[in-house]
Amino acid sequence: MVFVKTHDISELNEELIGKEVVLGGWIEDLRKLGKMSFITLRDVSGISQIIVKGELNDNLGEINRQSVVSIRGIVQETKARDFAFEVKAEEIEVLGKAIHPLPVDPIGRLESNIDTRLNHRALDMRNQKTASIFKLRHHVLQSLRKTLAEKKFLEITTPKIIGSASEGGADLFSLEYFGKTAYLAQSPQLYKEQMTIGLERVFEISNFYRAENSHTGRHLTEFTSIDIEAAFMDYEDVMNVLEALVIAVYKDISENCKAEQESIEHKIEVPSGPFQRVTYTQCIEELKKAGEQVEFGDDLLDSHLRIIGENHPGFYFLTDWPMKLKPFYIREKDDDPTLSRSFDLQYGFLELSSGGTRLHNPEMLKERLKEQGLDPTQFADHLKTFDWGMPPHSGWGMGLDRLMTTLIGIDNVREVVLYPRDPDRLSP
């Protein structure tokens, strides 16, 4: 029979000593020593030792490591230093047999490269470091939602199948949609702007898609984005929201996820504010001093950002970009129309977020579309909302996957995504 699991391993305590429990998990180790066997049982919450004696031990047979079992037994104290309690088994049932050898060693005694682990991702979740990364991701998502809700942002969900380019870009996946051409959304940009008309402050945490043929540890074709948009805020205001959010999440995870930090062998250091503000113009000056051949108006290359990142370690904002480098919906600065009310949040050389103040005047928006070679008629559904009384608004989008890499101190976003998608990986 299949026993109903009564307790997680982490719930074993002194009050349960002498009482019957039913545990369920997978066998991490099994040692047979004459008339006794010792099973190391693990579930998602922890690890325990199971003692098998007598007739049950005689009939135990061969059980491969990582097989899933249900164990009914009595909780007792243990002298083993690696366990808080142990369970003397009275009945054992194998619920799911594991093959031997396995394609990946979940215990980590035999190391596997990342491609091998991704090819067997579900099994990789039994590796405690990998599992801890995704427990941390779960807590980060909870913390993001809690903090944004406290700042009076409402969570929304926008379409991922769209009829036209949401930002006028070319990096779109297309698909056949009942005789029409549709696209996978690369951001919620236009929808979140529209929502400020009635909801004022909105956010979305969702997956988006970019047909970018990049082969780096920072790029994926499917990624999770954290987006906000807020009426009656300028780009300075939403920069402050972003800074406070990052610090709050770091603090929350640092204080409340000690076990996961120990498992991944990385102590999370909470950044202090305010984050430095570095203008684009200042960046150009720094690059010229470093001997780079760069002029005002040039986009900043990866090599440029590495130099800037060395000058400004940790989190900092890169602000006031030239208008010609920004999308059509970004507003110019009043005192210098060649510059935009925009920013990127950087962590060293790594771009985490991009945002700014949006144009909310419909006529100016139409002109900007034309200036960038875009057809305003293709944005008719968006533009008509500006005729209904569009408030001034600002916002940003931030990559969750990249944020996770800064939090836990790794370089490859594939480590923090369950089933990453890139130009070379479409399965599993």
ZARO-917558 format. One record per residue: x, y, z of N, C-alpha, C in turn. Coordinates in steps of 0.2 Angstrom, whole numbers, plus 2048, in hexadecimal, padded with zeros to 3 digits. Layout:
N
XYZXYZXYZ;...
***
This chain:
428
8047FA800800800800804806800;80280C7FE8058127FE803816804;80881780880781B80E80682280D;80182581180082D810806830814;80A83481180F83881580C83C81A;80E83B82080C83F826810845828;81784582681B84A82882084B823;82385182282985381F82F851824;83485082183A84E82583C85482A;83B85A82883D86082C838860832;83285D83282D85D83782F85983D;83485483C835850841838854847;83685284D838856853837851859;83985485F83A85086583384E867;82E85186682784F868824849864;82884885E82684285A82A83C85C;82F83C86183383686382E831866;82F82B86382A825865824825862;82282A85D81C82A85A81D827852;81882584F818822848817828843;81C82883E81B82D83981B829832;81982C82D81A82A82681E82F822;82482D82082883281C828830815;82983481082983380982F837806;8338348028398377FF83D8337FB;8438347FA8478307F584E82E7F9;8508297F78568267FB85C8297F8;86082D7FD8668307FB86C82B7FC;86B82780187082280286D81C806;87081680586E81080887480C809;87580A81087B806812878800816;87A7FA8148787F481787E7F281B;87D7F18228827EF8268807E982A;8807E382887E7DD82B8777DD82C;8757DD83286E7DC83486A7E3834;86D7E883286A7EF83286C7F282C;8677F682A8697FB824867802826;86B80782386A80E82486881181E;86281481E86081881886081F819;86382381586382A81585D82C810;85882F814852831810852839810;85083B80A850842809849844806;84684980884084C804842854803;83D85780183E85E7FF840863805;83E86080B840864811846863815;84985D81484F85B818851854817;85585181C85884B81B857847822;85684082285683D828859836827;85A83282C85D82C82C85782782E;85782182A85281C82B85681682D;85481383385780D836853807834;8558028308527FC82E8557F6832;8517F28358537EC83984F7E6838;8517E083A84D7DA83B84A7D8834;8447D58348427D282E8417D7828;83F7DD82A83F7E38258457E4821;84B7E38258527E48228537DE81E;8517D88208527D281D84F7D2816;8497D58168457D580F8467DC80B;84B7E080D84C7E680A84D7E6803;8527E18018547E07FA8587E67F8;8597E77F185D7EC7EE8587F27EC;8597F87EF8567FE7ED85B8037EA;85A8057E485F80A7E185E8107E5;8648147E586481B7E885F81F7E4;85C8247E78588297E38518267E2;85081F7E484981D7E38448207E9;83E8217E78398247EB83681F7F0;8368207F683381B7FB82E81F800;82A81B80382681D80882881880E;82981C81482B81881A82781A820;82481482382181582982581382F;82681783482A81583982981983F;82E81884482E81B84B83382084B;83282684D83782B84E83B82A854;84282A85484682985A84C82E85A;84F82F85F85583386085B82F85C;86083385A86583085686C833859;87182E85887883085A87C833854;87983284E87C83484887C83C848;88283F84688384684788084A841;87E84683B87B84A83587484A835;87184783B86984783B867849841;86184D84185E84F84885A84984B;85784584785383F84985483A844;85283484685282E84184B82B842;84A82683E84382283E84581B83D;84281784284381084183D80D83D;83F80B83783A809832836803834;83080383382B7FD8348287FA82E;8287FF8298267FC82282980181D;82B7FE81782E80281282B80080B;8298058078268038018298087FC;82C8047F682F8087F182980A7EC;8298117EB8248147E78268167E0;82C8177DF82F8187D98368167D8;8388117D483F80F7D48438147CF;8498157D184E8197CD8538147CA;8548157C48598117C08608127C3;86580E7C186C80F7C387080D7BD;8758117BB8768177BE87281D7BB;8718227BF86D8287BD87182C7B8;86E8307B48728357AF87583A7B3;87383C7B98768427BD87683F7C4;87B8417C787C83F7CF8798457D3;8738447D68708497D987484B7E0;8788477E287B8487E888184D7E7;88484C7E18898517DE89084E7DF;8908477E18978447E289A8437DB;8968437D58998437CF8968497CB;89A84E7CA8988547C78968537C0;8908577BE88E8577B788E85E7B4;88F85F7AE88F8667AB8888697AB;88786F7A98818727AA87C86F7A4;87F86E79E87A86B79987886479B;87C86079E8798597A087485A7A6;87585F7AA8708607B086A8637AD;86A8677A886486A7A58608647A1;86486079E86185A79A85D85679F;85F8567A585B8527AA8598567B0;85685B7AF8558617B385185E7B9;84C85A7B88488587BE84C8547C3;8508507C185584C7C585A8517C9;85C8567C586085B7C885D85F7CE;85685F7CE8538627D485485E7DB;8578587DA8598557E08608567E3;86385A7DF86A85D7E18688637E6;86B8637EC8688687F186A86F7EF;8708707EB8728777E986D8797E4;86B8757DF8668777DA85F8787DD;85D8747E18578757E585687B7E9;85C87D7EC85C8837F085C8897EB;85F8897E685E88F7E18578907DF;85388B7DE84C88C7DC84888D7E2;84A88B7E884688D7EE8478957EF;84D8977EE84F89E7EE84B8A27E9;84A89F7E38468A37DE83F8A37E0;83C89E7E383689E7E58358A47EB;83A8A47EF8398AA7F483A8B17F1;83E8B17EC83F8B87E98398BA7E6;8358B57E382F8B77DF82A8B97E5;82A8B67EA8258B87F08278BF7F2;82D8C07F382F8C67F682E8CC7F1;82F8CB7EB82E8D07E68268D27E6;8228CD7E681B8CE7E68198D27EC;81B8D07F28198D37F881C8DA7F9;8228DB7F68248E27F78218E77F2;81F8E57EC81C8E97E78148EA7E9;8118E57EC80A8E67EF80A8EB7F5;8108EB7F98108F07FE8118F77FB;8148F87F58148FE7F280E9007EE;8098FC7EF8028FD7EB8028FC7E4;8078F77E28068F57DB8028EF7DB;7FE8EE7D57F98E97D47FC8E47CF;7FC8DE7D07FE8D97CB7F98D87C5;7FC8D87BF7F88D77B97FB8D17B5;7F78CF7B07FA8CA7AC7F88CC7A5;7FD8CD7A17FC8D079A7FD8CA795;7FA8CB78E7FB8C67898028C4787;8038BE7868098BC7838098BA77C;8038BA7798028B97727FF8C076F;8038C376B8018CA7698018CA761;7FE8CF75F7FD8D07588028D4754;8068D875880B8DC7558118DD75A;8168E075881C8E175C81B8E6761;81B8E47688198E876D81E8EE76E;8248EE76C8298F376D82C8F5766;8298F276182C8F475A8338F0758;8358EC75D83B8E875C83A8E3757;8408E07558408DA7508418D4753;8438D475A8458CD75D83F8CA760;83A8C875B8348C575D8338BE75A;8308BA75E82E8B375B8278B4758;8278B17528208B174F81D8AA74F;8178AA74E8138A474E80D8A474A;80A89F74780489F7437FE89F748;7FA8A37477F48A474C7EE8A4748;7EB89E7467E589E7437E58A273C;7EA8A17387EA8A47327ED8AB732;7EF8AE7387F28B47397F98B373C;7FD8B873C8048B873F8038BB746;8068B874B8068BA75280D8BA754;80E8BD75A8158BD75D8158BC764;81A8B976781B8B976E81D8BF771;81A8C177681C8C87798238C877C;8278CD77A82D8CE77D82D8D3784;8278D67858278DA78B81F8DB78C;81D8DE7928168E07928168E7792;81A8EB78E81B8F278E8158F678D;8128F578780C8F97868068F778A;8058F178C7FF8EF7908008F2797;8068F279A8078F57A18068FC7A1;80890079B80790779B7FF90879B;7FC9047977F49067967F190579D;7F39007A17F08FF7A77F19047AC;7F59097AB7F690E7B07F09137AF;7EC9137AA7E69177A97E19167AF;7E09107B17DB90E7B67DE90B7BD;7E49087BC7E79047C27ED9087C5;7EF90D7C27F59117C47FB90D7C5;7FC9097C98029057CA8018FE7C9;8058FB7C48048F47C380B8F17C2;80B8EA7C38118E67C280F8DF7BF;8148DC7BC8138D67B981A8D27BA;8198CB7BC81F8C77BC81D8C17B7;8208C17B281E8BC7AD8248BA7A8;8238B57A48288B379F8268B7798;82C8B979582B8BC78F8318B978A;8318BC7848348B877F8388BD77A;83E8BB7788428BF7748468BB76F;8458BC7698498B87648508BA763;8548BA76885B8BD7688608B7768;8638B77628688B176186F8B2765;86E8B376C8748B47708768AE774;87C8AD77487F8A77778838A977D;8808AC7828848AE7888818AB78E;8848AC7948818AA79A87C8AF79D;87A8B47998768B979C86F8B9798;86F8B67928698B778D8658B078D;85F8B178D85A8AB78B8558AE786;8528A978384D8AB77E8468AB782;8458A878783F8A878C8428AA793;83F8B07958428B279B83C8B57A0;83E8B57A68398B87AB83A8BF7AC;8358C47AB8368CB7AC8328CD7B2;8348D27B68308D67BB82F8DD7B8;8298DE7B78278E57B48238E97B8;8248EF7B981F8F47BC81E8FA7B7;8188FD7B98179037B68129077BB;81490E7BB8119127C080F9197BE;80891A7BF8069217BD8089267C2;80992C7C080B9327C48129317C7;81692D7C481D92C7C682292E7C0;8289317C282D9327BD83292D7BE;83792D7B983C9287B98409277BF;84192D7C384492D7C98409297CE;83A92A7CE8359277D383691F7D2;83591D7CC8369157CB83D9127CC;8429177CB8489147CD8499137D4;8459177D88459177E08419107E1;83C90F7DE8389097DF83C9037DE;8409037D88448FD7D684A8FC7DB;84D9017DD8529017E28508FE7E9;84A9007EB8478FE7F18458F77F1;8438F57EB8418EE7EA8478E97EA;84C8EB7E78528E77E78558E67EE;8558EB7F18588EB7F88538E77FD;84D8E87FC8488E48008488DC7FF;8498DB7F88498D37F78508D07F9;8558D47F885C8D17FB85B8D0802;8588D58068588D580D8548CF80F;84E8CE80C8498C980E84C8C280D;8508C18078538BB8068598B980A;85C8BF80C8628BE8108608BC817;85B8BF8198598BD8208558B7821;8518B581C84C8AF81D84E8A9819;8538A98158558A381185C8A1813;85E8A081A86489E81C866897819;86289281A86388B81886588B811;86288F80C86388E80586A892804;86B89780787289A806878896808;87789280E87C88D81087C88880A;87788580887788080387B8827FC;87A8887FA87D88B7F488488E7F6;88688E7FC88C8907FE88D8987FC;88889C7FD8898A37FB8858A7800;8888AC8038848B08088828B6804;87C8B88058798BD80187A8C4805;87E8C880287F8CF80587A8D4802;8778D78078728DC8058758E3803;8738E57FD8768EB7FB8738F17FF;8778F77FF8758FD8038739027FD;86E9067FF86C90B7FB86F9127FD;86F9177F986C9177F38719157ED;86E9117E887290F7E38759157DF;87B9157DD87E91A7D987B91C7D3;87A9227D18779247CB87D9267C6;87E9237C18839257BC8809277B5;88192D7B387E92F7AC88292B7A6;87E92B7A188192879B88792D799;88693379988C93879889293779C;8919357A28979347A789A92D7A4;8969287A28999227A089D92379A;89B92779589F92978F8A692C791;8A69307968AC9347998B092E79C;8AE92A7A08B29257A38B592079E;8B191E7988B391A7938B991D78F;8B892478E8BE92778A8C492778E;8C39287958C99287998CD921799;8C891C7988CB9157988CE914791;8CE91878D8D19177868CC914781;8C69147828C191177E8BF917778;8BE9147728BC91876D8B491976C;8B291D7708AA91E7718A8925771;8A292676E8A092D76D89992E770;89793477289093477588B93276F;88692E77188192C76D88292476B;88992276C88A91B76B887917770;88491176E88290C773887909777;88690777D88C90478188C8FD780;8928FA77E8938F377D8958F0783;8958E97838968E578889D8E778B;8A28E87878A88EA7898A88F078D;8A48F578B8A48FC78E8A18FB795;89B8F77958988F679C89D8F27A1;8A18EE79E8A68EB7A38AB8F07A6;8AD8F57A28B18FA7A58AD8FE7AA;8A79007A88A39047AC8A19007B3;8A08FA7B289F8F67B88A48F57BD;8AA8F57BA8B08F57BF8B18FC7C2;8AF9017BF8AF9087C38A99097C8;8A49057C789E9067CB89B8FF7CD;89F8FB7D289D8F47D38968F47D7;8938EE7D788D8EE7DA8878F17D6;8828F37D987C8F67D687D8FD7D4;87B8FF7CE87B9067CD8769087C7;87490E7C786F9107C18739137BC;8729127B68759157B086F9197AD;8709207AD86A9247AC86B9287A6;86592B7A486593179F86992F798;86692A79586992778F86792C789;86B92C78386993077E86292D77B;85E93277985793077685792B771;85C92C76C85D92776685E920768;86091F76E86191877085C915774;85691877585191677984A915775;84691077783F90F77383B915773;83691476E83291A76C82E91D772;82C91977782891B77D82C91F782;83291F78283692378783692A786;83592E78B83593578B83B93978C;83C93E78884294278984394678F;84994979184A94D796848954794;84595879984295F797848963795;84E963799853967798858966793;85795F79085B95D78A858958787;85495A78185095577E85494F77A;85B95077A85F94A77786094577C;85E94678285F94178885893F78A;85893878C85293578E851935796;84B93479884A93379F84992B7A0;84F9297A08509217A085691F7A4;8569197A585B9167AA85B90E7A8;86190C7AA8629047AB8659037B2;8638FE7B58668FC7BB86B8F67B9;8718F87BB8778F37BA8798F07C0;87C8EA7C08808E77C58878E57C2;88B8EA7C38928E97C08908EB7B8;8928E67B48918E77AD88A8E47AB;8878E17AF8818DD7AE87B8E27AE;8778E27A88718E67A886B8E27AB;8688E57B18628E17B485C8E47B2;85B8EA7B18558EE7B08568F47AB;8508F57A88508FB7A48498FF7A5;8499057A58439097A68439107A5;83E9147A683E91B7A583791E7A5;8379247A48309287A482E92779C;82792679C82492579582192B792;82192B78C81D93078981592F78A;81293478C80A93378D806938789;80A93C78480694078080593C779;7FF93B7777FE93677180193976B;80194076A80494376380B942763;80E94376981694276981893B768;81393776B81593076A81492D763;80F93075F80F92E758815931754;81793775681D93A753823935754;82493375A82A92F75C82A929758;82492675882391F75482692074D;82492674A82692774382D928742;83092C74783792D74783B927748;83992274B83C91B74B83A916746;83791974183591573B83091073C;82B91174182690D74381F910741;81A90C73F81490E73C80F90F742;80D915743808916749802912748;8009107427F990C7417FA905744;8009037458028FC7488018FC74F;8019027528009037597F990775B;7F49067577EE9097587EB90775E;7EB9017607E78FF7667EB90276C;7F190376C7F59067717F490E771;7F491176C7F491876B7ED91B76D;7E791776C7E191976E7E091A775;7E39167797E39177807E591E783;7EA92177F7EC9277817E792D780;7E292B77C7DD93077B7D8930781;7D892C7857D492B78B7D692E791;7DC9327917DE9357977E493179A;7EA9317977EF92D7997F393179E;7F492E7A47F89327A98009317A8;8049367AA80B9357AA80D92F7AD;81292B7AA8139257AD81A9237AC;81D91E7B082491C7AF8249147B1;8299117AF82A90A7B18309077B0;8319007B18378FD7AF8358F57AF;83A8F27AB83A8EB7AB8418E87AE;8408E37B28478E07B48478D87B3;84C8D57B184D8CE7B084E8CA7B7;8498C67B88498C27BF84F8BE7BE;8508BA7B98568B67B885C8B97BA;85D8BF7B78648C27B88648C47BF;85F8C77C285F8C97C98618C37CE;85E8BD7CC8608B77D08678B67D0;86B8B77CA8728B57CA8768BA7CE;8738C07CF8778C57D38768C37DA;8708C17DC86E8BF7E38728B97E5;8738B47E18778AE7E387E8AD7E1;8808B27DD8878B27DB8898AD7D6;8858AD7D18878A87CB8878AC7C5;88A8AA7BF88A8AD7B98858AB7B4;8838A57B487F8A27AF8778A27B1;8738A67AD86C8A67AE86989F7AE;86C89A7AA8698947A98698907B0;86D8927B586D88F7BB8678907BF;8638967BE85E8987C28578987BE;8578947B88518937B485088C7B4;84A88A7B58488827B584A87F7AE;8478817A984887F7A384A88479E;85088779E85288D79A85188B792;84F89178F84F891788854896785;85889378085D89877D85D895776;86189877186189676A86388F769;86688C76E86888576E864880772;86088277585C87E77A85487F77A;85187A77784A87A77784687477B;84A87077E84886A78284D869787;84B86578D84486378E840869790;
***
